[in-house]
Amino acid sequence: MRPLIILSACFLSLSLSLFCNAEPHNSRTFVNASQLNQHQTMCWYDDKRYSEGALISVDTFNLLCGAKNPNQTNSALMWLKLNEQGKVIYPNRPKKITVK
């Protein structure tokens, strides 16, 4: 009886390994956590990474991947809109809030 149980267990494990050979599913990584850091050194658009100075055209306007703070050399990057002359339009900074 014991050899029959061992033989059935081997047959069962062999048949399961053959039938369970599943195809790997296509997975999509949106953001790799190892690539995130305090200062973003890239811009993202349509699940693609762009480096500083990259130009893309979206609908009727152009975007430039540039420094968030132009006065800092190691500033985080963001998409900046360009005007008709090709100059960067920086977003308006909020006024400072003082609490009394």
Secondary structure, 3 states (H helix, E strand, C coil): CHHHHHHHHHHHHHHHHHHCCCCCCCCCCCCCHHHCCCCCCCEEECCEEECCCCEEEECCEEEEEEECCCCCCCCCEEEEEECCCCCEECCCCCCCCCCC
